[in-house]
């Protein structure tokens, strides 16, 4: 899944999504991310600009979820 660009990058680039004052819309946007590369871009932006621990933690957790999902998909393809 990580070969295709996430639509969220076009609709809500890091500077727009992460500019929100409330965590709820940010988390909703993070949940729409489907590639490690996208998560890394948003995490880099957050680290450089706002540096909010809850946002960084959710981005890292989303990256773990994506890796786990990709690993599960690979295992199912082998079986």
MMTF fields as JSON, N, C-alpha, C and O atoms, coordinates in Angstrom:
{
  "mmtfVersion": "1.0.0",
  "mmtfProducer": "UNKNOWN",
  "numBonds": 315,
  "numAtoms": 316,
  "numGroups": 79,
  "numChains": 1,
  "numModels": 1,
  "chainsPerModel": [1],
  "groupsPerChain": [79],
  "chainIdList": ["A"],
  "bondAtomList": [4, 2, 8, 6, 12, 10, 16, 14, 20, 18, 24, 22, 28, 26, 32, 30, 36, 34, 40, 38, 44, 42, 48, 46, 52, 50, 56, 54, 60, 58, 64, 62, 68, 66, 72, 70, 76, 74, 80, 78, 84, 82, 88, 86, 92, 90, 96, 94, 100, 98, 104, 102, 108, 106, 112, 110, 116, 114, 120, 118, 124, 122, 128, 126, 132, 130, 136, 134, 140, 138, 144, 142, 148, 146, 152, 150, 156, 154, 160, 158, 164, 162, 168, 166, 172, 170, 176, 174, 180, 178, 184, 182, 188, 186, 192, 190, 196, 194, 200, 198, 204, 202, 208, 206, 212, 210, 216, 214, 220, 218, 224, 222, 228, 226, 232, 230, 236, 234, 240, 238, 244, 242, 248, 246, 252, 250, 256, 254, 260, 258, 264, 262, 268, 266, 272, 270, 276, 274, 280, 278, 284, 282, 288, 286, 292, 290, 296, 294, 300, 298, 304, 302, 308, 306, 312, 310],
  "bondOrderList": [1, 1, 1, 1, 1, 1, 1, 1, 1, 1, 1, 1, 1, 1, 1, 1, 1, 1, 1, 1, 1, 1, 1, 1, 1, 1, 1, 1, 1, 1, 1, 1, 1, 1, 1, 1, 1, 1, 1, 1, 1, 1, 1, 1, 1, 1, 1, 1, 1, 1, 1, 1, 1, 1, 1, 1, 1, 1, 1, 1, 1, 1, 1, 1, 1, 1, 1, 1, 1, 1, 1, 1, 1, 1, 1, 1, 1, 1],
  "groupList": [{"groupName": "UNK", "atomNameList": ["N", "CA", "C", "O"], "elementList": ["N", "C", "C", "O"], "formalChargeList": [0, 0, 0, 0], "bondAtomList": [1, 0, 2, 1, 3, 2], "bondOrderList": [1, 1, 2], "singleLetterCode": "X", "chemCompType": "L-PEPTIDE LINKING"}],
  "groupTypeList": [0, 0, 0, 0, 0, 0, 0, 0, 0, 0, 0, 0, 0, 0, 0, 0, 0, 0, 0, 0, 0, 0, 0, 0, 0, 0, 0, 0, 0, 0, 0, 0, 0, 0, 0, 0, 0, 0, 0, 0, 0, 0, 0, 0, 0, 0, 0, 0, 0, 0, 0, 0, 0, 0, 0, 0, 0, 0, 0, 0, 0, 0, 0, 0, 0, 0, 0, 0, 0, 0, 0, 0, 0, 0, 0, 0, 0, 0, 0],
  "groupIdList": [1, 2, 3, 4, 5, 6, 7, 8, 9, 10, 11, 12, 13, 14, 15, 16, 17, 18, 19, 20, 21, 22, 23, 24, 25, 26, 27, 28, 29, 30, 31, 32, 33, 34, 35, 36, 37, 38, 39, 40, 41, 42, 43, 44, 45, 46, 47, 48, 49, 50, 51, 52, 53, 54, 55, 56, 57, 58, 59, 60, 61, 62, 63, 64, 65, 66, 67, 68, 69, 70, 71, 72, 73, 74, 75, 76, 77, 78, 79],
  "secStructList": [7, 6, 6, 1, 7, 7, 2, 2, 2, 2, 2, 1, 7, 2, 2, 2, 2, 6, 6, 7, 1, 1, 2, 2, 2, 2, 2, 2, 2, 2, 2, 6, 7, 7, 7, 2, 2, 2, 2, 2, 2, 2, 2, 2, 2, 2, 2, 2, 6, 6, 7, 7, 2, 2, 2, 2, 2, 2, 2, 2, 2, 2, 2, 2, 2, 2, 2, 2, 2, 2, 2, 2, 2, 2, 2, 2, 2, 2, 7],
  "xCoordList": [0.8, 0.0, 0.846, 0.371, 2.06, 2.859, 3.44, 4.144, 3.178, 3.692, 2.832, 3.316, 1.57, 0.685, 0.615, 0.578, 0.596, 0.511, -0.837, -1.863, -0.82, -2.058, -2.814, -2.211, -4.117, -4.912, -4.88, -5.086, -4.622, -4.597, -3.517, -3.661, -2.438, -1.366, -1.862, -1.445, -2.752, -3.298, -4.359, -4.389, -5.22, -6.352, -5.993, -6.489, -5.136, -4.726, -3.221, -2.774, -2.442, -0.991, -0.609, -1.409, 0.593, 0.986, 0.725, 0.226, 1.058, 0.896, -0.562, -0.845, -1.484, -2.916, -3.484, -4.126, -3.251, -3.798, -3.221, -3.961, -1.917, -1.27, -1.359, -0.852, -1.994, -2.203, -3.446, -3.703, -4.207, -5.426, -5.081, -4.039, -5.977, -5.758, -6.23, -5.778, -7.132, -7.703, -7.171, -6.94, -6.983, -6.4, -7.338, -6.867, -8.638, -9.592, -9.501, -9.434, -9.493, -9.378, -8.009, -7.895, -6.986, -5.654, -5.632, -5.129, -6.178, -6.22, -7.057, -6.7, -8.157, -8.987, -8.178, -8.266, -7.397, -6.541, -5.472, -5.2, -4.866, -3.831, -4.421, -3.761, -5.643, -6.294, -6.536, -6.746, -6.509, -6.704, -5.393, -5.395, -4.299, -2.996, -2.788, -3.077, -2.272, -2.121, -0.723, -0.513, 0.237, 1.604, 2.588, 2.385, 3.643, 4.702, 5.297, 5.594, 5.468, 6.073, 5.245, 5.792, 3.93, 3.047, 3.186, 3.335, 3.135, 3.27, 4.603, 4.66, 5.668, 6.982, 6.995, 7.603, 6.334, 6.279, 5.566, 6.024, 4.449, 3.688, 4.456, 4.44, 5.119, 5.899, 7.061, 7.339, 7.73, 8.839, 8.321, 8.954, 7.182, 6.603, 6.243, 6.548, 5.601, 5.203, 6.426, 6.419, 7.469, 8.694, 9.303, 9.812, 9.248, 9.887, 9.045, 9.597, 7.727, 6.878, 6.185, 6.431, 5.347, 4.557, 5.193, 5.174, 5.752, 6.436, 5.525, 5.93, 4.277, 3.317, 3.417, 3.246, 3.695, 3.878, 2.675, 2.875, 1.43, 0.299, 0.19, -0.165, 0.488, 0.419, 1.55, 1.332, 2.747, 3.883, 3.61, 3.902, 3.055, 2.754, 1.742, 1.898, 0.697, -0.328, 0.238, -0.11, 1.112, 1.747, 2.62, 2.604, 3.375, 4.221, 3.368, 3.697, 2.282, 1.37, 0.765, 0.636, 0.401, -0.16, 0.867, 0.524, 2.122, 3.185, 3.29, 3.441, 3.21, 3.252, 2.068, 2.225, 0.886, -0.305, -0.131, -0.483, 0.405, 0.604, 1.608, 1.39, 2.71, 3.718, 3.119, 3.379, 2.316, 1.684, 0.727, 0.712, -0.064, -1.006, -0.268, -0.687, 0.832, 1.618, 2.247, 2.308, 2.711, 3.301, 2.239, 2.498, 1.05, -0.048, -0.42, -0.671, -0.459, -0.802, 0.249, -0.084, 1.518, 2.591, 2.492, 2.687, 2.186, 2.041, 0.875, 0.983, -0.221, -1.383, -1.087, -1.607, -0.263, 0.093, 0.963, 0.919, 1.745, 2.63, 1.821, 2.145, 0.786, -0.026, -0.87, -1.62],
  "yCoordList": [-1.191, 0.0, 1.26, 2.313, 1.184, 2.387, 2.892, 3.902, 2.232, 2.727, 3.854, 4.653, 3.93, 4.944, 6.134, 5.965, 7.336, 8.511, 8.578, 8.196, 9.064, 9.224, 10.446, 11.504, 10.329, 11.489, 12.61, 13.778, 12.245, 13.256, 14.303, 15.453, 13.916, 14.87, 16.033, 17.174, 15.743, 16.795, 17.626, 18.851, 16.946, 17.637, 18.329, 19.418, 17.7, 18.269, 18.117, 17.247, 18.94, 18.851, 19.119, 19.678, 18.73, 18.86, 20.249, 20.375, 21.288, 22.64, 23.0, 23.873, 22.34, 22.608, 21.737, 22.239, 20.438, 19.52, 19.807, 19.893, 19.951, 20.083, 21.495, 21.754, 22.399, 23.749, 23.826, 24.852, 22.75, 22.725, 22.89, 22.431, 23.554, 23.778, 22.607, 22.43, 21.817, 20.704, 19.381, 19.22, 18.45, 17.154, 16.286, 15.526, 16.375, 15.489, 15.533, 14.468, 16.701, 16.691, 16.21, 15.638, 16.439, 15.96, 14.438, 13.807, 13.852, 12.388, 11.793, 10.754, 12.441, 11.953, 11.941, 10.99, 12.984, 13.027, 11.952, 11.31, 11.755, 10.72, 9.348, 8.516, 9.106, 7.815, 7.57, 6.429, 8.628, 8.502, 8.24, 8.073, 8.203, 7.967, 6.473, 5.666, 6.122, 4.703, 4.335, 3.232, 5.238, 4.89, 5.442, 6.509, 4.692, 5.106, 6.435, 7.298, 6.597, 7.823, 9.049, 10.095, 8.914, 10.018, 10.347, 11.51, 9.326, 9.533, 10.216, 11.126, 9.78, 10.381, 11.861, 12.668, 12.218, 13.632, 14.477, 15.566, 13.974, 14.717, 14.771, 15.795, 13.688, 13.677, 14.664, 15.378, 14.706, 15.657, 17.093, 17.935, 17.36, 18.699, 19.033, 20.121, 18.101, 18.327, 18.55, 19.434, 17.761, 17.907, 19.296, 19.891, 19.792, 21.073, 22.278, 23.319, 22.146, 23.316, 23.363, 24.282, 22.413, 22.479, 21.664, 22.079, 20.506, 19.647, 19.22, 19.244, 18.825, 18.401, 16.89, 16.108, 16.503, 15.085, 14.219, 13.151, 14.62, 13.753, 13.522, 12.426, 14.532, 14.389, 13.478, 12.594, 13.689, 12.845, 11.389, 10.475, 11.182, 9.815, 9.143, 7.97, 9.877, 9.283, 8.968, 7.951, 9.843, 9.572, 8.323, 7.495, 8.188, 6.981, 5.719, 4.677, 5.828, 4.683, 4.316, 3.134, 5.303, 5.032, 4.332, 3.431, 4.742, 4.082, 2.609, 1.736, 2.338, 0.935, 0.145, -1.007, 0.756, 0.084, -0.247, -1.341, 0.688, 0.463, -0.655, -1.533, -0.628, -1.699, -3.059, -4.048, -3.106, -4.369, -4.852, -6.037, -3.949, -4.312, -4.822, -5.798, -4.155, -4.593, -5.956, -6.794, -6.176, -7.463, -8.569, -9.659, -8.277, -9.26, -9.585, -10.745, -8.575, -8.783, -9.642, -10.499, -9.414, -10.226, -11.677, -12.595, -11.879, -13.238, -13.956, -15.141, -13.269, -13.876, -14.198, -15.178, -13.393, -13.634, -14.888, -15.584, -15.163, -16.341, -17.614, -18.647, -17.552, -18.727, -19.098, -20.07],
  "zCoordList": [0.0, 0.0, 0.0, -0.425, 0.454, 0.609, -0.707, -0.693, -1.864, -3.137, -3.703, -4.505, -3.301, -3.849, -2.896, -1.677, -3.465, -2.596, -1.899, -2.462, -0.674, 0.08, -0.415, -0.597, -0.636, -1.037, 0.004, -0.324, 1.253, 2.311, 2.065, 2.482, 1.391, 1.115, 0.261, 0.458, -0.688, -1.55, -0.835, -0.951, -0.101, 0.517, 1.828, 2.117, 2.613, 3.901, 4.079, 4.827, 3.412, 3.58, 5.041, 5.791, 5.449, 6.862, 7.437, 8.556, 6.68, 7.22, 7.483, 8.304, 6.8, 7.026, 8.137, 9.06, 8.048, 9.051, 10.433, 11.413, 10.508, 11.808, 12.382, 13.473, 11.66, 12.171, 13.057, 13.687, 13.102, 13.916, 15.397, 15.866, 16.115, 17.549, 18.4, 19.531, 17.857, 18.617, 18.091, 16.893, 18.992, 18.64, 17.807, 16.96, 18.019, 17.35, 15.824, 15.21, 15.179, 13.71, 13.231, 12.148, 14.025, 13.66, 13.68, 12.751, 14.738, 14.852, 13.721, 13.165, 13.383, 12.273, 10.977, 10.2, 10.742, 9.559, 9.589, 8.574, 10.747, 10.887, 10.58, 9.957, 11.007, 10.752, 9.268, 8.857, 8.459, 7.011, 6.269, 5.049, 6.983, 6.341, 6.152, 7.036, 4.962, 4.649, 4.184, 3.68, 4.343, 3.966, 4.991, 5.569, 5.193, 6.121, 5.672, 6.498, 4.373, 3.848, 4.219, 4.569, 4.141, 4.499, 5.978, 6.352, 6.809, 8.252, 8.558, 9.385, 7.896, 8.127, 7.76, 8.462, 6.673, 6.273, 7.321, 7.667, 7.821, 8.821, 10.148, 10.831, 10.508, 11.744, 11.66, 12.623, 10.528, 10.352, 10.475, 11.111, 9.869, 9.955, 11.408, 11.896, 12.08, 13.477, 14.36, 15.216, 14.159, 14.952, 14.768, 15.718, 13.566, 13.252, 13.686, 14.042, 13.66, 13.872, 15.234, 16.015, 15.522, 16.759, 17.896, 19.054, 17.547, 18.52, 19.678, 20.84, 19.339, 20.361, 20.564, 19.629, 21.791, 22.126, 21.754, 21.175, 22.054, 21.687, 20.179, 19.745, 19.394, 17.933, 17.462, 16.633, 17.984, 17.606, 17.986, 17.215, 19.166, 19.621, 18.707, 18.368, 18.301, 17.431, 16.053, 15.453, 15.549, 14.262, 14.338, 13.427, 15.411, 15.57, 15.693, 15.127, 16.434, 16.573, 15.216, 14.898, 14.429, 13.092, 12.214, 11.448, 12.323, 11.56, 11.964, 11.109, 13.269, 13.731, 13.181, 12.777, 13.164, 12.63, 11.15, 10.707, 10.399, 8.958, 8.738, 7.903, 9.485, 9.352, 9.693, 9.007, 10.757, 11.163, 10.072, 9.74, 9.521, 8.463, 7.223, 6.601, 6.871, 5.711, 5.968, 5.069, 7.189, 7.541, 7.48, 6.97, 8.003, 7.959, 6.527, 6.199, 5.669, 4.255, 3.566, 2.747, 3.895, 3.306, 3.752, 2.956, 5.036, 5.543, 4.875, 4.559, 4.659, 4.006, 2.554, 2.021, 1.908, 0.513, 0.387, -0.627, 1.416, 1.398, 1.59, 1.005, 2.394, 2.693, 1.564, 1.647]
}
